């Protein structure tokens, strides 16, 4: 369900029990570094995030390769969001988040039709 823009992605994911829904469906998700810490299950992770470098610990070549593969998998989704932003209707939307969810579903269908033409 759509949430106000001030809600952080991790907070929204926890509130909507995204991890439980993904596990129940037997699915997983590729996520940005902002989702680190959302899924702390080491033995059965559902959310896959990249590796983060710090000042003292640089990324190994394997970690850099893993980040590139993850970014390549996430790129089509990010492009889809960029296409949806072209509609600009979402920037001026002032309605109940539940109605925004319905509108977003319609926009996804229209965007897919437009992109795949």
N, C-alpha and C positions, 0 to 999 in steps of 0.2 A: 504494500500500500504506500502511496506517496506520503511523504512527511514534509514538514516545513523545512526550508532551506537551512535553517540554523542547526538542525540535527546532524550530528556527525555520522558518517556512514557506519562506523562500528556500533554506535549506539542504536541506530535504526536496525541494523542486522541482528543485534541482541534482542531488541524489543520484539521483532517479528519472528524470532526463533529460526533464523535462516539455516543455521547449522543442523538443527533437528530435522527440518524439512528436507535438506539435501541428503542427510543420512538415511532418512526414511525412503527417499526415492532412489537411493543408491547412486547419487550423482556427486560430482565434485565441482569446484570452481577455481578459476585462475584469478588472482587478485593483485592489486597494486600493493606497494610497500605500506601504504596507509592502513592496510588491514592486518599488519603484523600484530600478533597477540590475540586476534579474534578466536583462532582455533588452536588451542594449546594441547590437543591430543597428538602426542608424538607417534603413537603406534598406528593410528587410523585417521590421518588428517583429511579433512574435506576441503579446506581452503588452502590453496598453494600460493605462497607469496615468494617474492625474490629474496635475494640476500642483500643485506645492508652493510656498507663499509663504515668504519669509524676512523677517527684520526690515528688510532694506534693499530687497528686491525684492518689491513687492506684486503680486498677480495682476491681469492686465488683465481687462476685461469679457469678452473672448473666452475667456480661460482659465477664468474663473468659470463661463461658460456650458458649456464643455466638461466641467468637473467635475460640473455638475448633470446633464448628459446621461449621463455615465458612472455617476453614482450611481443614476439612474433605471434604468439597465440592470442594475445589480448588486443592486437592491433585492429582486427576487423570489428571488434565490439566498440572500440574507441572511435573508429571511423563512423560506425552507425550512430553513436551519440552525437558526433559532429554534424552528421546529416540532419538529425532531428533538431538540432539547435538552429538550423537554417529556417525552420518554420517560425521562429521567433514568438509564437503565440505563448510559449511557456514563460517568457520573460515578464509578461503583463498579466499572468493568471492570478486572480484573486478569488479563490473558491475553496471549498472544503477539500481536504486531501483525498477523500474517497472519490469525489468527482474528478479530481485531477488524475487519479489512477485510470479511470475509464477513458478520459481524454488521451492520456499517454498511450494506452493500448491502441486506440484508433490511429494516433499519429504514427505508431510503429508500423501498422499495416500500410498506411499511405506512404510512408518513407520507403518500405520494402518494395512497394509497387513502383515508386518513382526511381529508385536506385537500380532495380532489376529490369527496367524498360530497355 
